[in-house]
Amino acid sequence: MITFTRDMAIDVVKKALHSVADFNNSADVTKFSFKNFQDYHKNTFMVSLKKEILNIRGSDYYFDVPLNPDNINNWSTTNDCINYLFQYTSRFPGKFQESENIGKNKIVSTEELKRKSKINLMDLINEGENFHIEFKSSLRWDYKEAKMNKSLEFEVIRSVAAFLNSEGGYLLIGVDDNKKILGLEKDFSTLQKNSCDGFQLHFNNLLNTQFGKNIHQFIRIYFNPIDGKTVCLVKILKSTIPQFLKKEKELFTIRINGASQNLNTKEAVEYAVTHWRPKVIINSQNKNIYLRLK
């Protein structure tokens, strides 16, 4: 059984810090303060922390620990983060499981296993909105105005972009914020072809307009009946390059906690450098930009 030690926790935290800050390796990693972290710092740090944990090699076991940007709100310094990682494994040693069907020395997270297995839609709905899950009442039907509202389509596509630019996730259309299943029937009534096929055709056209046809390598669309209503499940993988939205001007959006938020130009460059490094290609004028926190 693999053992996750405090020294290992310190090491992964130190590596994750380098994704968002200029950190001196000789400094005491346990005393780094989170007080200057903005939302995009929190998001980038947590993404890097998860990656570093999954990079622990040398065993047929994997380590799974719940991490999201909200955790940082409960931590004053990195010492709190280190204690959280170390204490979690001490309390829940059963979280280490043998991964025989995954391959030798392959370490994966529970999230990855869920994505590769059959998706239980009700489990996603019951879990509620979070970093990896978002609900939309409809694609284009305005329930408040009781009529079609095409401006809603952009907000749905914006959520897709946020998942593409973060770590992927699930978008459920036909479910409201209170987990009430509304279905797609109202959306169907606004389409020339009143069916799942018509909905998917229209949704694909929206994706093509915003991102181009190559985007479909990262997106899968499913339709599931629940309580006599049809719900659309959009499974979105992390994009290998930054994805921008076209409106009055180009927009760049990511997942922060349980919502989609736009970044300004400076924030987008800083995020791209850390999130896709070293694959991302940016303007040479900005290639040396990294987040510097004091």
C-alpha positions as CSV (number, residue, x, y, z in Angstrom):
1,M,0.0,0.0,0.0
2,I,1.4,3.4,-1.0
3,T,2.0,5.8,1.8
4,F,1.5,9.5,1.4
5,T,3.8,11.3,3.7
6,R,4.0,14.9,5.0
7,D,7.2,15.3,3.0
8,M,5.3,14.3,-0.2
9,A,2.6,16.8,0.7
10,I,5.2,19.5,1.0
11,D,6.8,18.6,-2.3
12,V,3.6,18.7,-4.3
13,V,2.5,22.0,-2.7
14,K,5.9,23.5,-3.6
15,K,5.7,22.4,-7.2
16,A,2.1,23.7,-7.5
17,L,3.2,27.1,-6.1
18,H,5.6,27.5,-9.0
19,S,2.6,27.6,-11.4
20,V,1.3,30.8,-9.8
21,A,4.1,32.6,-8.1
22,D,7.8,33.3,-8.0
23,F,8.8,31.1,-5.2
24,N,12.4,30.6,-3.9
25,N,13.1,26.9,-3.5
26,S,15.3,27.7,-0.4
27,A,12.4,29.5,1.3
28,D,10.1,27.7,3.9
29,V,7.2,26.4,1.8
30,T,5.0,26.1,4.8
31,K,4.9,29.8,5.4
32,F,3.6,31.0,2.0
33,S,0.4,33.1,2.5
34,F,-2.7,32.8,0.3
35,K,-4.0,36.2,1.3
36,N,-3.1,37.8,-2.1
37,F,-4.6,35.0,-4.2
38,Q,-7.3,36.1,-6.5
39,D,-9.9,33.6,-7.9
40,Y,-7.7,32.8,-11.0
41,H,-4.7,32.2,-8.7
42,K,-6.8,29.8,-6.6
43,N,-8.0,27.9,-9.7
44,T,-4.5,27.6,-11.3
45,F,-2.9,26.5,-8.0
46,M,-5.6,23.8,-7.4
47,V,-5.3,22.5,-11.0
48,S,-1.5,22.2,-10.6
49,L,-1.8,20.6,-7.2
50,K,-4.1,17.9,-8.5
51,K,-1.7,17.3,-11.4
52,E,1.3,17.0,-9.1
53,I,-0.5,14.5,-6.8
54,L,-1.4,12.4,-9.9
55,N,2.2,12.5,-11.0
56,I,3.4,10.5,-8.0
57,R,4.8,7.3,-9.6
58,G,6.2,4.0,-8.6
59,S,3.1,2.1,-7.5
60,D,0.0,0.5,-8.9
61,Y,-2.1,2.6,-6.5
62,Y,-3.5,6.1,-7.0
63,F,-4.3,8.9,-4.6
64,D,-7.6,10.6,-4.6
65,V,-8.4,13.7,-2.5
66,P,-11.2,16.2,-3.0
67,L,-9.7,19.5,-4.0
68,N,-11.3,22.7,-5.5
69,P,-10.5,26.4,-5.3
70,D,-13.0,26.8,-2.4
71,N,-10.5,25.0,-0.1
72,I,-8.1,27.9,-0.2
73,N,-10.7,30.1,1.5
74,N,-10.2,27.9,4.6
75,W,-6.4,28.1,4.5
76,S,-4.3,31.0,5.7
77,T,-0.9,29.6,4.6
78,T,0.4,26.6,2.6
79,N,1.0,24.9,6.0
80,D,-2.8,24.6,6.2
81,C,-2.9,23.0,2.8
82,I,-0.1,20.6,3.6
83,N,-1.8,19.6,6.8
84,Y,-5.1,19.0,4.9
85,L,-3.4,16.7,2.4
86,F,-1.4,14.8,5.0
87,Q,-4.3,14.5,7.5
88,Y,-6.8,13.5,4.8
89,T,-4.7,10.4,3.9
90,S,-4.3,9.5,7.5
91,R,-8.0,9.5,8.2
92,F,-9.0,7.8,4.9
93,P,-6.4,5.3,4.0
94,G,-9.0,3.4,2.0
95,K,-8.8,6.2,-0.6
96,F,-5.7,4.4,-2.0
97,Q,-7.0,1.6,-4.3
98,E,-5.3,-0.8,-6.6
99,S,-5.8,0.0,-10.3
100,E,-5.3,-3.4,-11.9
101,N,-7.3,-2.5,-15.0
102,I,-5.5,0.7,-15.7
103,G,-2.0,-0.5,-16.4
104,K,1.2,-0.7,-14.5
105,N,2.4,2.5,-12.8
106,K,-0.6,4.4,-14.2
107,I,-2.0,6.7,-11.6
108,V,-5.5,8.1,-12.2
109,S,-8.0,9.9,-10.1
110,T,-11.6,8.9,-9.2
111,E,-12.8,11.7,-11.5
112,E,-11.0,10.2,-14.4
113,L,-12.4,6.7,-13.6
114,K,-15.9,8.2,-13.5
115,R,-15.5,9.9,-16.8
116,K,-14.3,6.7,-18.5
117,S,-17.2,4.6,-17.0
118,K,-20.9,4.9,-17.7
119,I,-22.2,8.3,-16.6
120,N,-25.0,8.2,-14.0
121,L,-27.0,11.3,-14.8
122,M,-28.9,11.4,-11.5
123,D,-25.6,11.2,-9.6
124,L,-24.4,14.3,-11.4
125,I,-27.7,16.1,-10.6
126,N,-27.7,15.1,-7.0
127,E,-24.0,16.2,-6.7
128,G,-25.1,19.7,-7.7
129,E,-23.1,22.5,-9.4
130,N,-19.4,22.7,-8.8
131,F,-16.1,23.1,-10.6
132,H,-16.9,20.2,-12.9
133,I,-20.7,20.4,-13.2
134,E,-23.1,23.1,-14.3
135,F,-26.9,23.2,-14.9
136,K,-28.7,25.2,-17.6
137,S,-32.5,25.4,-17.6
138,S,-32.6,25.5,-21.4
139,L,-30.6,26.3,-24.5
140,R,-32.9,29.1,-25.8
141,W,-36.2,29.1,-24.0
142,D,-36.7,31.9,-21.5
143,Y,-38.8,30.5,-18.6
144,K,-39.2,34.0,-17.0
145,E,-40.5,35.6,-20.3
146,A,-42.1,32.4,-21.5
147,K,-40.7,32.8,-25.0
148,M,-37.6,32.0,-27.1
149,N,-34.5,34.1,-26.1
150,K,-31.5,33.5,-28.4
151,S,-29.2,35.5,-26.0
152,L,-29.4,32.5,-23.7
153,E,-27.6,30.4,-26.3
154,F,-24.4,32.4,-25.8
155,E,-24.4,31.8,-22.0
156,V,-24.7,28.0,-22.7
157,I,-21.7,28.2,-25.1
158,R,-19.8,30.4,-22.6
159,S,-20.1,27.6,-20.1
160,V,-18.7,25.1,-22.7
161,A,-15.8,27.5,-23.3
162,A,-15.1,27.7,-19.5
163,F,-14.9,23.9,-19.2
164,L,-12.7,23.7,-22.3
165,N,-10.3,26.2,-20.8
166,S,-10.3,24.6,-17.4
167,E,-10.3,20.9,-16.6
168,G,-13.4,19.8,-18.5
169,G,-16.7,18.8,-17.0
170,Y,-20.3,18.2,-17.5
171,L,-23.0,20.6,-18.7
172,L,-26.6,19.5,-18.2
173,I,-29.2,21.3,-20.2
174,G,-32.8,21.0,-19.0
175,V,-32.0,21.1,-15.3
176,D,-32.4,24.3,-13.3
177,D,-30.1,25.6,-10.5
178,N,-32.3,23.9,-7.9
179,K,-31.8,20.5,-9.5
180,K,-35.4,20.5,-10.9
181,I,-35.7,18.6,-14.1
182,L,-37.3,20.8,-16.7
183,G,-36.5,18.9,-19.9
184,L,-35.8,20.1,-23.4
185,E,-39.4,20.1,-24.7
186,K,-39.7,24.0,-24.6
187,D,-36.4,24.2,-26.6
188,F,-37.7,21.6,-29.1
189,S,-40.8,23.7,-29.8
190,T,-38.5,26.6,-31.0
191,L,-36.6,24.4,-33.5
192,Q,-37.5,23.6,-37.1
193,K,-36.9,19.9,-36.3
194,N,-38.6,19.3,-32.9
195,S,-36.5,16.4,-31.7
196,C,-33.1,15.5,-30.1
197,D,-31.6,15.4,-33.6
198,G,-32.8,18.9,-34.3
199,F,-31.5,20.1,-30.9
200,Q,-28.1,18.5,-31.5
201,L,-27.9,19.9,-35.1
202,H,-28.6,23.4,-33.7
203,F,-26.2,23.0,-30.8
204,N,-23.4,21.8,-33.1
205,N,-23.9,24.8,-35.4
206,L,-23.5,27.1,-32.4
207,L,-20.2,25.3,-31.5
208,N,-19.0,25.5,-35.0
209,T,-19.7,29.2,-35.2
210,Q,-17.8,30.0,-32.0
211,F,-14.9,27.5,-32.1
212,G,-14.8,25.8,-35.5
213,K,-15.4,22.2,-36.3
214,N,-12.2,20.9,-34.7
215,I,-13.8,21.6,-31.3
216,H,-15.9,18.4,-31.5
217,Q,-12.9,16.3,-30.6
218,F,-13.3,17.6,-27.0
219,I,-17.1,17.4,-26.8
220,R,-19.7,14.6,-26.6
221,I,-23.5,15.1,-26.5
222,Y,-26.0,12.6,-25.0
223,F,-29.7,12.7,-24.4
224,N,-31.3,11.0,-21.4
225,P,-34.9,10.5,-20.4
226,I,-35.7,11.3,-16.8
227,D,-39.2,11.4,-15.3
228,G,-40.7,11.5,-18.8
229,K,-38.5,14.5,-19.8
230,T,-35.4,14.7,-22.0
231,V,-32.2,16.1,-20.6
232,C,-29.1,16.9,-22.6
233,L,-25.7,15.9,-21.1
234,V,-22.7,17.6,-22.7
235,K,-19.4,16.0,-21.7
236,I,-16.5,18.4,-22.2
237,L,-12.8,17.6,-22.1
238,K,-10.0,20.0,-21.4
239,S,-8.9,21.7,-24.6
240,T,-5.3,21.4,-25.7
241,I,-5.2,25.1,-26.6
242,P,-7.0,28.3,-25.3
243,Q,-10.5,28.7,-26.7
244,F,-11.9,32.3,-27.2
245,L,-15.5,33.4,-27.6
246,K,-16.7,35.8,-30.3
247,K,-19.0,38.6,-29.2
248,E,-18.5,42.3,-29.6
249,K,-14.9,41.4,-28.8
250,E,-13.1,38.2,-28.0
251,L,-13.7,36.8,-24.6
252,F,-11.7,34.3,-22.6
253,T,-13.6,32.5,-19.8
254,I,-12.7,29.8,-17.2
255,R,-14.3,27.8,-14.4
256,I,-13.8,29.5,-11.0
257,N,-15.4,27.5,-8.2
258,G,-18.8,26.6,-9.5
259,A,-19.2,29.4,-12.1
260,S,-17.9,30.6,-15.4
261,Q,-16.0,33.9,-15.3
262,N,-14.3,36.0,-17.9
263,L,-10.7,37.1,-17.6
264,N,-9.2,40.3,-18.8
265,T,-6.2,40.3,-21.2
266,K,-3.6,40.3,-18.6
267,E,-5.3,37.6,-16.5
268,A,-5.8,35.5,-19.6
269,V,-2.1,35.6,-20.6
270,E,-1.0,34.7,-17.1
271,Y,-3.5,31.9,-16.9
272,A,-2.6,30.5,-20.3
273,V,1.1,30.5,-19.5
274,T,0.6,28.3,-16.4
275,H,-2.4,26.2,-17.6
276,W,-1.0,25.1,-20.9
277,R,2.7,25.5,-20.3
278,P,4.8,24.6,-22.3
279,K,2.4,23.9,-25.1
280,V,0.7,27.3,-25.3
281,I,2.0,29.7,-27.9
282,I,1.6,33.4,-27.0
283,N,2.8,36.7,-28.3
284,S,6.5,36.9,-27.8
285,Q,6.1,40.3,-26.1
286,N,4.3,38.5,-23.3
287,K,6.1,35.1,-23.2
288,N,7.9,35.9,-20.0
289,I,4.9,36.9,-18.0
290,Y,4.3,34.9,-14.8
291,L,2.2,35.8,-11.8
292,R,4.3,37.5,-9.1
293,L,2.8,37.5,-5.6
294,K,4.3,39.0,-2.5
